[in-house]
Amino acid sequence: MKSWPVSGSEVLPFLIFTAFLRPPRRAGEASRPLIEYNIWAVSVIIKTEATSVNYHILRKDKLDGFIKSLARKMKVCAPVAKGHNNFAFEEVSSAGEIALSYIPTILPPKKYFMPQREKMLDFDLTGDQPKDAANLEAPGMAIFGVHTCDLAGIQCLNMVFSEKPRDYNYILRKEKVLIIGLECNAYCDGHASCALVGNHYPNGGYDLFFTDLGDRFIIHVNTQKGEELVEGMGLAKANPADMSALDAVREGKKKAFQNEIGTELKDLPAVFAKGTDSKVWKEVGDRCVSCGNCTNVCPTCYCFDMADTINLDMKTGFRTRTWDSCQFGTFATVAGGENFRSERSERQRHRLYRKFKYPIDKFYRSFCTGCGRCTRTCMAKISLKDTLKALVAENK
Amino acid sequence: MKITKTPVKSPAKAPKAAAKPKVAFFDFACCEGCQLQVANIGEALLDILGAIDVVEFREVMSEKYDKDYDVVIIEGSITDHHAEERLKKIRARAKVLIAYGACAAIGGVNGMKNSFKLDEIRQYVYGKDYKLFDSTPTRAIHQVVKVDYTINGCPIYPPELVEVLKHALRGLPYTVPDNPVCSECKLNENVCMYERGVACLGPWTKAGCNSWCVNNGNICYGCRGEVNHPAKNAAKDVIAKYNLKPELIKNKFDMYNKCKEGGK
């Protein structure tokens, strides 16, 4: 391994140099911040030396042993079948409980990073000065079987919660979670739009990443935590035949996964910029139930509400944060009763701008991960793909 | 994290060690099941009884009280003139009135009476001498007297009783969420009842119950009443998506929500 530059004066020219090594832009990919080029270049430099070093093999009949051994170390959560073609991430202790072939779960794994309801602090008003104590529950755990769309969702949340002011509960909890991804070799169903946003291939954001090669999994090791785990279990290194089998899977996906709306992701911000007054929003708003299902199941929706609850002694209590939804009629109501988005059409429009316009401007990244959950869960059959297509068609 | 705000002074209604607020329970047309839920609260009941002084509660005690009440908790709906007068007298003696349970809050199942012409239904129930029996269209408590707090549900959701009581004792307003039950059901990660092939009233019913019924494998019956702006058009999409009969949703709603339209 190359010895890395350590002082600032040595790092800077390196960063400038690597920034000019641009990775090939995939179809539908938005422009990236410079730092991503740096990361890409570094990863390429490492890769040349580590192509098969970072890959291990787990035979499928050994998966149960893998899960059991992991479960002895920490809590393990994985997709579990709930019936009626619904799945949910739940705690498991053996491979038999896991649904390896699953469509996106009801709730994305974001529930392990920002729980639906979370106690933030305890307070006590007994004395002259109120007292409070921050609360954090962050159990060490592993999430197994995270699809690439949900890995992208976690990456988005990482960006949001790392911004100042940082969300310490999120960041500290994230540090305790080991993420094991699982590749989709084919589409889950027709609602997904992962190829549109380039999330049908792994793009980091995991400790280990599993790809199904028929009788075995090939595991990409992405972090030291992941490496320690596979080394500890004594998993064999991948051989060249395994690597070409992985290449074959990826090659097959090129044909199977095609941009689902026929418009490049990079063209969408402009479509949205012109689409503020589109009649598409009225049509969607007329049908919306305002139940908040679409935002609750979204891997990148992170809005929350804070509320204090006092105990019956009327002196002590606690503060809770709960997932909120921009689709609720009261979400944008402020003191005095003014509501900035009283119409369903305005709220639906806002939701999609928060996926395809604002975050691309701010983070250079689509906050739609293409998982298709919002379409699947919508009581009124509002389809993300159809809405985007209608919006694009109007702009032609 | 520091709270910089100075603590709010205790409101006048806050319980004092010497004089705890006098609380009374009354019932009108109902099954008294919501009052029974008080006994089902479990350990929290001891804390509640530490904070209030129950002076009248027909289901558990025979004592009566002849002074003014700090808080009255009313179960049941108003279905005749006698009940109306009795309720008005109670209201006159109460500083704070809480409508308690679906019958009190929205009329509840008693509202089904309003689906018929009054005399028709009186005749059906009381026979040919029906005129001897006083009867009016069913009304929720707020349709007769001023209501300060509402605890929805059939039966009430015990944690909500505790929350509303705390708000009432501190003199603070309590806001019932104006979101559909789905909003809480999804946080509980239930498989949607429609996915199971069963029609559920969650998409139009007020949340606040933590999707209690669906968590336990049942549908939402709409016992908490409709959200303020129910999605009328969406009903068509839901019916189309799940291949249901249009009348089904309406009929299900009529079980609890008939008082909304008033009597015939």
Chai-1 contact restraints between the chains, C-beta under 6 A:
chainA,res_idxA,chainB,res_idxB,connection_type,confidence,min_distance_angstrom,max_distance_angstrom,comment,restraint_id
A,K82,B,V191,contact,1.0,0.0,6.0,A-B,restraint_1
A,H84,B,V191,contact,1.0,0.0,6.0,A-B,restraint_2
A,H84,B,E195,contact,1.0,0.0,6.0,A-B,restraint_3
A,H84,B,R196,contact,1.0,0.0,6.0,A-B,restraint_4
A,N86,B,V191,contact,1.0,0.0,6.0,A-B,restraint_5
A,A88,B,E189,contact,1.0,0.0,6.0,A-B,restraint_6
A,I106,B,E189,contact,1.0,0.0,6.0,A-B,restraint_7
A,L107,B,E189,contact,1.0,0.0,6.0,A-B,restraint_8
A,Q116,B,L187,contact,1.0,0.0,6.0,A-B,restraint_9
A,L125,B,P7,contact,1.0,0.0,6.0,A-B,restraint_10
A,P130,B,I3,contact,1.0,0.0,6.0,A-B,restraint_11
A,P130,B,P7,contact,1.0,0.0,6.0,A-B,restraint_12
A,D132,B,M1,contact,1.0,0.0,6.0,A-B,restraint_13
A,D286,B,N233,contact,1.0,0.0,6.0,A-B,restraint_14
A,R287,B,N233,contact,1.0,0.0,6.0,A-B,restraint_15
A,R287,B,A234,contact,1.0,0.0,6.0,A-B,restraint_16
A,R287,B,D237,contact,1.0,0.0,6.0,A-B,restraint_17
A,V289,B,P203,contact,1.0,0.0,6.0,A-B,restraint_18
A,V289,B,A231,contact,1.0,0.0,6.0,A-B,restraint_19
A,V289,B,A234,contact,1.0,0.0,6.0,A-B,restraint_20
A,C291,B,P180,contact,1.0,0.0,6.0,A-B,restraint_21
A,C291,B,C182,contact,1.0,0.0,6.0,A-B,restraint_22
A,C291,B,P203,contact,1.0,0.0,6.0,A-B,restraint_23
A,G292,B,S183,contact,1.0,0.0,6.0,A-B,restraint_24
A,N293,B,C182,contact,1.0,0.0,6.0,A-B,restraint_25
A,N293,B,K186,contact,1.0,0.0,6.0,A-B,restraint_26
A,N296,B,K186,contact,1.0,0.0,6.0,A-B,restraint_27
A,L312,B,D47,contact,1.0,0.0,6.0,A-B,restraint_28
A,L312,B,A51,contact,1.0,0.0,6.0,A-B,restraint_29
A,F328,B,N179,contact,1.0,0.0,6.0,A-B,restraint_30
A,G329,B,H229,contact,1.0,0.0,6.0,A-B,restraint_31
A,T330,B,D178,contact,1.0,0.0,6.0,A-B,restraint_32
A,M379,B,P203,contact,1.0,0.0,6.0,A-B,restraint_33
A,M379,B,V238,contact,1.0,0.0,6.0,A-B,restraint_34
A,A380,B,A234,contact,1.0,0.0,6.0,A-B,restraint_35
A,A380,B,D237,contact,1.0,0.0,6.0,A-B,restraint_36
A,K381,B,D237,contact,1.0,0.0,6.0,A-B,restraint_37
A,K381,B,K241,contact,1.0,0.0,6.0,A-B,restraint_38
